[in-house]
Amino acid sequence: MLLSLRIENFALVDALEVTLGPGLNVLTGETGAGKSIILDAIEAVLGGRITARAIRTGCDRAEIEATFAIDQSLRAWLEARQWAMTGDRLVCSVEIVSSPGNGDGGKGGRSTVRSRFRCNGQPIPKTRMAILRDRLVTIAAQGQTVQLLQAESQRDWLDEFGGAPTLKQRSAVAKAYDRAQELWLQLSSRRQQEAQRQQQLDLYQFQLQELTAAALTEAQELADLEQERDRLTHVVDLQQQSYQAYELLYAGADDAASCAELLGKAEALLERSARFDRQVEAILEMVTSALTQVTEAGLQINAYGASLESDPDRLEWVEGRIMQLKALCRKYNLDLGALIARRDELEQWVGELTDGGQSLEALEHQYQAAYQALEAECDRLHQLRRRAARDLETQLVAELVPLAMERVQFAVEFGRVPPSSAGFDRITYTFSPNPGEPLQPLSETASGGEMSRFLLAFEACFSQVSQVQTAIFDEIDAGVSGRVAQAIAQKLHHLSQDHQVLCVTHQPIVAAMADHHFRVAKVTISAPLAESITDQDDAEGIRTVVRLSALGSEHRRLELAQLAGGLDGPAGSTETLAAANAFADSLLDRAARLRQGDRPPRAPRRLPRKTS
């Protein structure tokens, strides 16, 4: 429950502090008096949107502090999230500081704002404060209809109305969706990799087939083939040259002595000399050795020449093989040794890539299983939503009937969309305020006044399942009057029996039901010249501020008369004044009777369902 609110230098508020009570708290005042500024301050301190306009003109900082009472449910929620706790109070505050922007400066320059949020004196991020907001207050206004008409919001509210079982199942759906989504991303990536793998495999298999067909064996093969080609190409020359060498070394030619014959003669001479001088023996040994080697060389070259023969077929094959190997080397930009190593690598790569198909199939099975599990969880959520929808339909109609909508119809329609983290249901609230008219989407049916009552009934339904203690209504009664206004007043009063209600209203019938009545007004005050923002000489030193005051019984009577319009007549119109005062008295008397127990029947509270 919101116990107090302190505001400094926010919008038109210079300094304001108000203590709120349980039950129905009402804010009244003239149009434009600043009632919504109070609600804007509550929004801001709980993580709402803040702009540079939030700071009072002429100031560079603003501060808002809201103090809430903590019940057992809120305490457990806070302790589970390790929030700082001090006694039975939760103090939320925000300091809004203005700083020069990056503009041109001067009057045309822009300012930026920085906000620092605290909870029980401890700094916390704005996002965390916004999460806390949903546990402290609910705010309903006719402007909220934009959110109420959104399909996602309607689905979320239905889940909240379904309570813990529905919210727990929705969490299970979100987990199943995350698992299926994770597997889908893996499968998509794997399929893409598979396409790339298949392309790579095709390339590797082609290259391996090409290199395997080439029957590569030795890195020296090309050099050996080139040498063999040269031999086969010059076989005649080699035969002739080998015979000539044979003649020179051993056989002799044209009556010329051969090398062997000459060495033989030299050997005979040296043998004779060695008999007389032993120093010649060493030379003799060398000549004898040379004669032996020359003789052997002559015999071998003769045999070599005799073995040579022309082989055109072999020459053709060798030249073709050389061309094949050189073409492969050029194609892969590798020498023959590296090309053989490439072939061996390709065999390994092809083997590795060939093993990928089985893992893809297994992943597809995993995804299908996860998707089926997701659909099963979505179906369980759908059944819970169906039951919650029936309860919501019954209770909402029961809440609307006392609001002068005796023949109203309301139904939750279900459609199906692809599964997501929120299930596969498309939720549409349909509404028919008039007998004989078909149910249509809420966005196409309700008028402003009907939407006001719908919002109020909607909040009344959710108050029975919500753990939030403070409900705020901003002109929820706009566009209605007479019997409908009275019905809204009673509904707000009934809602305030279990929750603290803060309501901004222009309806005297609603204001009369208040347990605590506050008046908001704009006043002008004298201010130091330094704070004045006007350029008019006759207005220097004058500032407009918002004031809020708690009304006692007599001032409250005057305020209700003012709201009824009785004090706006011509000066001296005693009849008008008397009528307004009498009307205010009747409103207060009726409100007192209602607060003492003269209450119309209330919509039945929804009983919790047993869950399996």
PLY file of the C-alpha trace (Angstrom):
ply
format ascii 1.0
element vertex 612
property float x
property float y
property float z
element edge 611
property int vertex1
property int vertex2
end_header
0.00 0.00 0.00
1.23 3.49 -0.85
1.65 5.30 2.47
3.13 8.63 1.41
4.45 10.56 -1.56
7.00 13.37 -1.47
7.71 15.46 -4.59
10.24 18.26 -5.12
10.68 20.37 -8.26
8.75 17.98 -10.48
6.79 19.61 -13.34
4.76 22.39 -11.62
5.31 21.01 -8.13
7.87 22.88 -6.05
7.39 20.91 -2.83
4.57 18.54 -1.98
4.10 15.79 0.56
0.94 13.76 1.03
0.00 10.89 3.29
-2.46 8.41 1.81
-4.66 5.98 3.65
-6.32 2.64 3.06
-9.55 2.40 1.12
-10.59 4.89 -1.55
-8.35 7.95 -1.99
-9.78 10.55 -4.37
-8.05 13.47 -6.10
-10.28 16.24 -7.44
-9.70 19.68 -8.87
-10.32 21.85 -11.88
-9.32 20.64 -15.32
-5.61 21.33 -15.72
-5.08 21.75 -11.99
-2.29 19.20 -12.00
-4.00 16.02 -10.78
-2.27 13.91 -13.41
1.10 15.31 -12.31
0.68 13.39 -9.06
0.13 10.17 -10.98
3.01 11.01 -13.33
5.25 11.34 -10.28
4.22 7.86 -9.08
4.98 6.49 -12.55
8.35 8.24 -12.62
9.53 7.04 -9.20
8.67 3.45 -10.18
10.74 3.42 -13.36
8.41 5.14 -15.83
9.44 7.41 -18.68
11.20 10.62 -17.65
11.95 13.60 -19.88
13.67 16.95 -19.38
10.23 18.53 -18.93
9.87 16.58 -15.69
12.16 19.02 -13.87
10.53 22.23 -12.75
11.55 25.17 -14.91
14.45 27.04 -13.41
15.71 24.01 -11.46
18.40 21.52 -12.33
17.15 18.58 -10.27
13.95 16.97 -9.06
13.30 14.29 -6.47
10.39 11.95 -5.83
10.01 9.54 -2.93
7.24 6.99 -2.44
6.86 4.89 0.71
4.98 1.59 0.59
3.86 -0.76 3.33
5.06 -4.35 2.87
2.70 -7.29 3.31
3.80 -10.91 3.63
3.40 -11.67 -0.06
5.51 -8.69 -1.13
8.12 -9.44 1.54
8.53 -13.01 0.28
8.85 -11.76 -3.29
11.46 -9.18 -2.30
13.49 -11.57 -0.17
13.52 -14.13 -2.98
15.22 -11.49 -5.13
17.56 -10.27 -2.38
16.16 -6.74 -2.19
17.33 -4.50 0.63
14.76 -4.67 3.46
14.28 -2.27 6.36
11.41 -2.99 8.71
7.96 -3.10 7.16
8.52 -0.19 4.78
9.79 0.01 1.22
11.05 3.46 0.25
11.44 4.03 -3.50
13.05 7.24 -4.73
14.39 8.82 -7.87
16.64 11.81 -8.32
16.31 13.48 -11.72
19.25 15.68 -12.70
19.39 17.98 -15.70
22.65 18.50 -17.57
23.47 20.55 -20.69
23.13 18.58 -23.90
25.28 18.56 -27.00
23.33 21.25 -28.73
24.34 24.83 -29.49
23.78 25.98 -25.92
21.93 29.10 -24.94
18.15 29.24 -25.25
18.21 26.92 -28.21
20.33 24.28 -26.53
18.84 21.00 -25.39
19.21 19.43 -21.97
19.42 15.80 -21.06
18.31 14.17 -17.85
19.91 11.50 -15.73
17.87 9.56 -13.23
19.19 7.70 -10.19
16.83 5.21 -8.58
17.09 3.92 -5.03
15.22 1.34 -3.00
15.59 1.69 0.77
18.62 3.85 0.10
20.37 1.32 -2.15
20.95 2.24 -5.83
19.14 -0.02 -8.28
18.82 0.02 -12.10
15.77 1.60 -13.67
14.81 -1.72 -15.28
14.71 -3.41 -11.89
12.58 -0.62 -10.47
10.15 -1.09 -13.36
9.87 -4.78 -12.44
9.11 -3.80 -8.85
6.44 -1.39 -10.10
4.26 -4.26 -11.28
4.29 -5.65 -7.74
3.34 -2.35 -6.11
0.68 -0.63 -8.21
-1.66 -1.09 -11.14
-2.68 1.95 -13.15
-5.87 2.09 -15.21
-6.95 4.96 -17.44
-8.94 5.43 -20.60
-5.59 5.84 -22.34
-4.86 2.28 -21.27
-7.36 1.06 -23.86
-4.55 1.09 -26.46
-2.78 -1.60 -24.48
-6.01 -3.42 -23.65
-6.84 -3.76 -27.34
-3.52 -5.40 -28.20
-3.71 -9.15 -28.75
-0.50 -9.83 -26.83
-1.73 -7.85 -23.81
-5.06 -9.69 -23.86
-3.24 -13.00 -23.87
-0.91 -11.92 -21.04
-3.80 -10.72 -18.88
-5.68 -13.97 -19.44
-2.61 -15.90 -18.26
-2.33 -13.68 -15.20
-6.00 -14.25 -14.47
-5.41 -17.99 -14.76
-3.09 -17.72 -11.78
-0.12 -19.84 -10.78
-1.01 -23.00 -12.79
-1.32 -21.04 -16.04
1.78 -18.96 -15.42
3.75 -22.08 -14.47
2.62 -23.83 -17.65
3.50 -20.76 -19.71
6.99 -20.95 -18.23
7.13 -24.61 -19.29
6.08 -23.57 -22.80
8.82 -20.94 -22.88
11.43 -23.54 -21.89
10.15 -26.00 -24.50
10.18 -23.23 -27.11
13.74 -22.24 -26.21
14.83 -25.89 -26.57
13.07 -26.30 -29.91
14.43 -22.97 -31.12
17.95 -23.94 -30.08
17.69 -27.22 -31.98
16.17 -25.45 -34.99
19.09 -23.04 -35.14
21.50 -25.97 -34.84
19.60 -27.86 -37.52
19.51 -24.85 -39.87
23.21 -24.31 -39.36
23.84 -28.03 -39.83
21.80 -28.08 -43.03
23.76 -25.16 -44.36
26.95 -26.90 -43.35
25.62 -30.06 -45.01
25.11 -28.23 -48.29
28.63 -26.84 -48.02
29.89 -30.27 -46.93
28.31 -31.93 -49.95
29.84 -29.37 -52.28
33.22 -29.86 -50.63
32.81 -33.64 -50.71
31.99 -33.58 -54.42
35.10 -31.51 -55.10
37.34 -33.70 -52.95
35.98 -36.90 -54.48
36.57 -35.58 -57.98
40.13 -34.58 -57.14
40.81 -37.87 -55.37
39.44 -39.83 -58.33
41.61 -37.82 -60.69
44.79 -38.27 -58.66
44.07 -41.94 -57.92
43.50 -42.63 -61.62
46.93 -41.07 -62.30
48.50 -43.90 -60.21
51.04 -41.63 -58.59
53.77 -43.64 -56.89
57.21 -42.00 -56.60
58.09 -38.34 -56.28
61.08 -39.05 -58.61
58.91 -40.59 -61.32
58.77 -37.50 -63.51
62.55 -37.04 -63.46
63.04 -40.73 -64.25
60.59 -40.60 -67.13
62.24 -37.54 -68.60
65.58 -39.33 -68.49
64.07 -42.41 -70.12
62.50 -40.27 -72.79
65.88 -38.74 -73.57
67.43 -42.21 -73.83
64.73 -43.55 -76.13
64.86 -40.44 -78.28
68.67 -40.71 -78.81
69.07 -44.53 -78.96
70.89 -44.50 -82.35
73.32 -41.85 -81.20
73.93 -43.78 -78.01
74.64 -46.97 -79.96
77.13 -45.23 -82.20
78.82 -43.40 -79.36
79.05 -46.53 -77.21
80.69 -48.48 -80.09
83.16 -45.68 -80.72
83.99 -45.61 -77.03
84.42 -49.39 -77.10
86.86 -49.12 -79.97
88.83 -46.37 -78.23
88.95 -48.22 -74.96
89.39 -51.80 -76.04
88.99 -52.91 -79.68
90.83 -50.21 -81.63
89.83 -48.87 -85.05
91.44 -48.07 -88.40
94.79 -49.65 -87.42
94.88 -47.32 -84.39
95.83 -48.80 -81.07
93.17 -48.81 -78.35
93.61 -47.41 -74.88
93.89 -50.97 -73.51
96.64 -51.83 -76.00
98.60 -48.68 -75.15
98.23 -49.34 -71.42
99.39 -52.96 -72.04
102.53 -51.73 -73.74
103.14 -49.25 -70.94
102.68 -52.00 -68.38
105.28 -54.23 -70.15
107.80 -51.40 -70.21
107.28 -50.61 -66.55
107.62 -54.25 -65.59
111.06 -54.33 -67.17
112.02 -51.10 -65.47
110.83 -52.37 -62.10
113.36 -55.16 -62.24
116.11 -52.57 -62.05
114.42 -49.90 -59.89
111.83 -50.66 -57.21
110.63 -47.05 -57.26
108.77 -47.83 -60.54
106.64 -50.46 -58.84
104.12 -47.91 -57.54
103.67 -46.48 -61.02
103.34 -49.98 -62.39
100.52 -50.73 -59.98
98.63 -47.64 -61.12
99.02 -48.51 -64.80
97.98 -52.11 -64.13
94.90 -50.87 -62.29
94.09 -48.44 -65.11
94.43 -51.22 -67.64
92.01 -53.37 -65.67
89.45 -50.53 -65.37
89.75 -49.57 -69.05
89.32 -53.19 -70.07
86.22 -53.51 -67.84
84.85 -50.21 -69.11
85.34 -51.28 -72.69
83.54 -54.57 -72.11
80.62 -52.82 -70.27
80.21 -50.10 -72.90
80.15 -52.79 -75.53
77.47 -54.67 -73.62
75.53 -51.41 -73.10
75.64 -50.61 -76.79
74.54 -54.13 -77.66
71.52 -53.78 -75.27
70.27 -50.57 -76.86
67.39 -50.95 -79.27
64.71 -48.63 -80.62
61.20 -48.84 -78.92
58.74 -46.31 -80.48
55.77 -47.61 -78.42
57.62 -47.19 -75.16
58.75 -43.73 -76.20
55.17 -42.72 -76.99
53.93 -44.00 -73.59
56.73 -42.22 -71.71
56.00 -38.91 -73.44
52.28 -39.29 -72.69
52.97 -40.04 -69.04
55.24 -37.03 -68.75
52.51 -34.80 -70.23
49.93 -36.24 -67.80
52.09 -35.65 -64.72
53.08 -32.15 -65.77
49.43 -31.23 -66.46
48.43 -32.38 -62.96
51.29 -30.42 -61.40
50.22 -27.28 -63.25
46.53 -27.77 -62.34
47.18 -28.10 -58.63
50.21 -25.80 -58.63
52.21 -28.48 -56.83
55.27 -30.54 -57.62
54.87 -34.31 -57.95
55.90 -35.05 -54.35
53.39 -32.51 -52.94
50.75 -33.85 -55.33
51.15 -37.36 -53.89
50.79 -35.89 -50.37
47.65 -34.04 -51.54
46.14 -37.31 -52.74
46.73 -38.90 -49.33
45.10 -35.87 -47.59
42.09 -36.09 -49.90
41.56 -39.71 -48.90
41.42 -38.64 -45.24
39.14 -35.63 -45.88
36.70 -37.65 -47.96
36.49 -40.19 -45.16
35.76 -37.49 -42.58
33.13 -35.73 -44.70
31.39 -38.98 -45.53
30.55 -39.47 -41.82
28.42 -36.24 -41.58
25.07 -37.49 -42.88
24.22 -39.60 -39.85
24.65 -36.67 -37.39
22.33 -34.51 -39.48
19.64 -37.16 -39.43
19.99 -37.53 -35.65
19.68 -33.76 -35.22
16.53 -33.69 -37.33
15.01 -36.38 -35.10
15.94 -34.37 -32.01
14.29 -31.25 -33.42
11.12 -33.09 -34.37
10.92 -34.55 -30.87
11.46 -31.10 -29.31
8.81 -29.54 -31.57
6.30 -32.23 -30.64
7.11 -31.63 -26.96
6.55 -27.89 -27.53
3.16 -28.53 -29.11
2.22 -30.78 -26.21
3.15 -28.06 -23.70
1.26 -25.48 -25.78
-1.81 -27.72 -25.77
-1.68 -27.99 -21.96
-1.44 -24.20 -21.77
-4.35 -23.92 -24.20
-6.55 -26.08 -21.94
-5.67 -23.96 -18.89
-6.41 -20.80 -20.86
-9.77 -22.22 -21.91
-10.72 -22.74 -18.27
-9.40 -19.32 -17.27
-11.33 -17.76 -20.18
-14.60 -19.30 -18.98
-13.99 -17.94 -15.49
-13.04 -14.51 -16.83
-16.14 -14.39 -19.04
-18.40 -15.21 -16.09
-16.77 -12.83 -13.63
-16.35 -9.92 -16.02
-20.01 -10.01 -17.02
-20.93 -10.21 -13.32
-18.79 -7.11 -12.66
-20.30 -5.23 -15.62
-23.95 -5.89 -14.76
-23.94 -3.50 -11.74
-22.35 -0.86 -13.99
-25.62 -0.40 -15.93
-24.69 -3.03 -18.53
-27.33 -5.63 -17.69
-27.39 -7.26 -21.15
-23.70 -7.18 -21.87
-21.94 -10.13 -23.50
-18.24 -10.89 -23.30
-16.30 -13.83 -24.69
-12.68 -14.80 -25.17
-12.11 -16.12 -28.67
-9.20 -18.43 -29.50
-7.29 -18.63 -32.73
-4.15 -20.55 -33.57
-0.77 -19.16 -34.58
2.63 -20.85 -34.96
4.00 -21.90 -31.55
6.08 -19.33 -29.72
7.35 -18.83 -26.19
3.79 -17.79 -25.27
2.06 -20.80 -26.84
0.05 -21.18 -30.02
-3.07 -19.22 -28.97
-4.22 -15.96 -30.50
-6.51 -14.37 -27.90
-9.22 -11.88 -28.85
-11.58 -10.23 -26.34
-15.01 -9.89 -27.95
-17.73 -7.65 -26.57
-21.36 -6.81 -27.20
-22.79 -4.08 -24.94
-26.23 -4.04 -26.60
-28.82 -6.83 -26.83
-29.18 -8.37 -30.27
-25.76 -7.21 -31.45
-23.17 -9.88 -32.28
-19.93 -10.24 -30.39
-17.16 -8.25 -32.01
-13.56 -7.51 -31.08
-13.35 -5.05 -28.21
-11.51 -2.54 -30.41
-14.52 -2.32 -32.77
-17.30 -2.21 -30.23
-16.88 -0.23 -27.02
-17.51 3.50 -26.78
-15.55 5.74 -24.41
-17.99 5.35 -21.55
-18.35 1.63 -22.12
-14.60 1.26 -22.19
-14.34 3.09 -18.86
-16.71 0.62 -17.26
-15.00 -2.29 -18.97
-11.63 -1.20 -17.59
-13.05 -0.85 -14.10
-14.71 -4.27 -14.24
-11.52 -5.69 -15.69
-9.48 -4.33 -12.79
-12.09 -5.64 -10.35
-11.72 -9.13 -11.78
-7.97 -9.02 -11.59
-7.97 -7.63 -8.09
-9.16 -11.04 -6.95
-6.07 -12.79 -8.30
-3.52 -9.99 -8.17
-1.24 -9.53 -5.18
-0.82 -5.81 -5.90
-2.29 -3.75 -3.06
-2.66 -0.34 -4.74
-4.87 0.34 -7.78
-4.71 3.74 -9.47
-7.49 5.03 -11.72
-6.99 8.16 -13.80
-10.40 9.59 -14.78
-11.81 6.10 -15.24
-15.26 7.71 -15.03
-14.72 10.12 -17.93
-17.60 10.24 -20.38
-20.24 8.85 -18.04
-22.86 10.42 -15.80
-25.96 9.73 -13.76
-26.70 6.11 -12.94
-23.52 4.87 -14.60
-21.40 7.26 -12.54
-23.10 6.01 -9.41
-22.41 2.41 -10.40
-18.73 3.24 -11.02
-18.55 4.96 -7.63
-19.92 1.88 -5.90
-17.58 -0.41 -7.82
-14.58 1.70 -6.82
-15.76 1.61 -3.22
-16.15 -2.17 -3.30
-12.71 -2.55 -4.85
-11.25 -0.40 -2.07
-12.44 -2.85 0.56
-9.62 -5.24 -0.38
-7.18 -2.83 -2.01
-6.00 0.71 -1.65
-7.51 2.73 -4.50
-6.24 6.09 -5.72
-8.64 7.76 -8.15
-8.52 10.99 -10.12
-12.08 12.06 -10.90
-14.35 14.91 -11.96
-17.48 13.12 -10.79
-18.96 14.34 -7.50
-20.76 11.00 -7.11
-17.41 9.20 -7.20
-15.68 11.75 -4.96
-18.39 11.37 -2.33
-17.48 7.72 -1.85
-13.90 8.56 -0.85
-12.42 7.52 2.44
-9.75 10.18 1.91
-10.41 13.24 -0.28
-7.63 15.46 -1.65
-7.97 18.64 -3.66
-5.38 19.60 -6.27
-5.10 23.20 -7.40
-2.77 25.56 -9.22
-1.75 28.70 -7.38
0.59 31.56 -8.12
3.26 32.50 -5.64
5.90 35.16 -5.36
9.33 33.92 -6.21
12.80 35.45 -6.25
13.61 37.23 -9.46
16.22 34.62 -10.27
13.49 31.97 -10.45
11.18 34.00 -12.67
10.98 32.80 -16.27
8.69 35.40 -17.78
9.85 38.26 -19.94
6.88 40.46 -18.95
7.85 43.22 -16.55
4.49 43.16 -14.73
4.75 39.43 -14.05
8.32 39.22 -12.79
8.67 37.16 -9.67
5.39 35.25 -10.15
5.43 31.44 -10.44
2.68 28.83 -10.81
2.82 25.79 -8.54
0.61 22.80 -7.75
-0.78 22.42 -4.26
-2.49 19.39 -2.73
-4.56 19.52 0.42
-6.51 16.93 2.39
-10.13 18.01 2.79
-12.03 17.97 6.05
-15.78 17.49 6.16
-16.74 21.11 5.50
-14.18 21.72 2.78
-15.13 18.43 1.24
-18.77 19.52 1.11
-17.74 22.68 -0.71
-15.58 20.72 -3.14
-18.45 18.38 -4.02
-20.70 21.37 -4.56
-18.04 22.87 -6.80
-17.81 19.61 -8.80
-21.59 19.58 -9.15
-21.41 23.01 -10.78
-23.48 24.76 -8.17
-20.88 27.39 -7.33
-20.31 28.51 -10.89
-23.54 30.46 -11.28
-23.99 34.25 -11.11
-22.76 35.96 -8.00
-25.45 36.11 -5.34
-27.39 33.15 -6.76
-28.44 31.75 -3.39
-30.78 29.23 -5.00
-27.94 27.76 -7.03
-25.68 27.65 -3.99
-28.34 26.01 -1.84
-29.09 23.42 -4.49
-25.40 22.55 -4.86
-24.94 22.24 -1.11
-28.04 20.08 -0.81
-26.79 17.85 -3.60
-23.41 17.54 -1.90
-25.10 16.64 1.39
-27.19 13.96 -0.32
-24.10 12.49 -1.94
-22.28 12.35 1.38
-25.27 10.81 3.15
-25.65 8.13 0.51
-21.91 7.41 0.57
-22.00 7.08 4.35
-24.81 4.54 4.16
-22.91 2.52 1.58
-19.75 2.54 3.66
-21.75 1.33 6.66
-22.80 -1.79 4.82
-25.58 -0.86 2.42
-23.78 -2.51 -0.49
-25.20 -4.11 -3.62
-24.22 -7.74 -4.21
-20.68 -8.23 -5.36
-19.43 -10.43 -8.16
-18.47 -13.86 -6.84
-14.80 -14.41 -6.15
-13.24 -17.04 -8.38
-12.29 -20.17 -6.50
-8.90 -21.70 -7.30
-9.01 -24.82 -9.40
-7.34 -28.04 -8.41
-4.39 -28.75 -10.58
-2.89 -32.10 -11.35
0 1
1 2
2 3
3 4
4 5
5 6
6 7
7 8
8 9
9 10
10 11
11 12
12 13
13 14
14 15
15 16
16 17
17 18
18 19
19 20
20 21
21 22
22 23
23 24
24 25
25 26
26 27
27 28
28 29
29 30
30 31
31 32
32 33
33 34
34 35
35 36
36 37
37 38
38 39
39 40
40 41
41 42
42 43
43 44
44 45
45 46
46 47
47 48
48 49
49 50
50 51
51 52
52 53
53 54
54 55
55 56
56 57
57 58
58 59
59 60
60 61
61 62
62 63
63 64
64 65
65 66
66 67
67 68
68 69
69 70
70 71
71 72
72 73
73 74
74 75
75 76
76 77
77 78
78 79
79 80
80 81
81 82
82 83
83 84
84 85
85 86
86 87
87 88
88 89
89 90
90 91
91 92
92 93
93 94
94 95
95 96
96 97
97 98
98 99
99 100
100 101
101 102
102 103
103 104
104 105
105 106
106 107
107 108
108 109
109 110
110 111
111 112
112 113
113 114
114 115
115 116
116 117
117 118
118 119
119 120
120 121
121 122
122 123
123 124
124 125
125 126
126 127
127 128
128 129
129 130
130 131
131 132
132 133
133 134
134 135
135 136
136 137
137 138
138 139
139 140
140 141
141 142
142 143
143 144
144 145
145 146
146 147
147 148
148 149
149 150
150 151
151 152
152 153
153 154
154 155
155 156
156 157
157 158
158 159
159 160
160 161
161 162
162 163
163 164
164 165
165 166
166 167
167 168
168 169
169 170
170 171
171 172
172 173
173 174
174 175
175 176
176 177
177 178
178 179
179 180
180 181
181 182
182 183
183 184
184 185
185 186
186 187
187 188
188 189
189 190
190 191
191 192
192 193
193 194
194 195
195 196
196 197
197 198
198 199
199 200
200 201
201 202
202 203
203 204
204 205
205 206
206 207
207 208
208 209
209 210
210 211
211 212
212 213
213 214
214 215
215 216
216 217
217 218
218 219
219 220
220 221
221 222
222 223
223 224
224 225
225 226
226 227
227 228
228 229
229 230
230 231
231 232
232 233
233 234
234 235
235 236
236 237
237 238
238 239
239 240
240 241
241 242
242 243
243 244
244 245
245 246
246 247
247 248
248 249
249 250
250 251
251 252
252 253
253 254
254 255
255 256
256 257
257 258
258 259
259 260
260 261
261 262
262 263
263 264
264 265
265 266
266 267
267 268
268 269
269 270
270 271
271 272
272 273
273 274
274 275
275 276
276 277
277 278
278 279
279 280
280 281
281 282
282 283
283 284
284 285
285 286
286 287
287 288
288 289
289 290
290 291
291 292
292 293
293 294
294 295
295 296
296 297
297 298
298 299
299 300
300 301
301 302
302 303
303 304
304 305
305 306
306 307
307 308
308 309
309 310
310 311
311 312
312 313
313 314
314 315
315 316
316 317
317 318
318 319
319 320
320 321
321 322
322 323
323 324
324 325
325 326
326 327
327 328
328 329
329 330
330 331
331 332
332 333
333 334
334 335
335 336
336 337
337 338
338 339
339 340
340 341
341 342
342 343
343 344
344 345
345 346
346 347
347 348
348 349
349 350
350 351
351 352
352 353
353 354
354 355
355 356
356 357
357 358
358 359
359 360
360 361
361 362
362 363
363 364
364 365
365 366
366 367
367 368
368 369
369 370
370 371
371 372
372 373
373 374
374 375
375 376
376 377
377 378
378 379
379 380
380 381
381 382
382 383
383 384
384 385
385 386
386 387
387 388
388 389
389 390
390 391
391 392
392 393
393 394
394 395
395 396
396 397
397 398
398 399
399 400
400 401
401 402
402 403
403 404
404 405
405 406
406 407
407 408
408 409
409 410
410 411
411 412
412 413
413 414
414 415
415 416
416 417
417 418
418 419
419 420
420 421
421 422
422 423
423 424
424 425
425 426
426 427
427 428
428 429
429 430
430 431
431 432
432 433
433 434
434 435
435 436
436 437
437 438
438 439
439 440
440 441
441 442
442 443
443 444
444 445
445 446
446 447
447 448
448 449
449 450
450 451
451 452
452 453
453 454
454 455
455 456
456 457
457 458
458 459
459 460
460 461
461 462
462 463
463 464
464 465
465 466
466 467
467 468
468 469
469 470
470 471
471 472
472 473
473 474
474 475
475 476
476 477
477 478
478 479
479 480
480 481
481 482
482 483
483 484
484 485
485 486
486 487
487 488
488 489
489 490
490 491
491 492
492 493
493 494
494 495
495 496
496 497
497 498
498 499
499 500
500 501
501 502
502 503
503 504
504 505
505 506
506 507
507 508
508 509
509 510
510 511
511 512
512 513
513 514
514 515
515 516
516 517
517 518
518 519
519 520
520 521
521 522
522 523
523 524
524 525
525 526
526 527
527 528
528 529
529 530
530 531
531 532
532 533
533 534
534 535
535 536
536 537
537 538
538 539
539 540
540 541
541 542
542 543
543 544
544 545
545 546
546 547
547 548
548 549
549 550
550 551
551 552
552 553
553 554
554 555
555 556
556 557
557 558
558 559
559 560
560 561
561 562
562 563
563 564
564 565
565 566
566 567
567 568
568 569
569 570
570 571
571 572
572 573
573 574
574 575
575 576
576 577
577 578
578 579
579 580
580 581
581 582
582 583
583 584
584 585
585 586
586 587
587 588
588 589
589 590
590 591
591 592
592 593
593 594
594 595
595 596
596 597
597 598
598 599
599 600
600 601
601 602
602 603
603 604
604 605
605 606
606 607
607 608
608 609
609 610
610 611
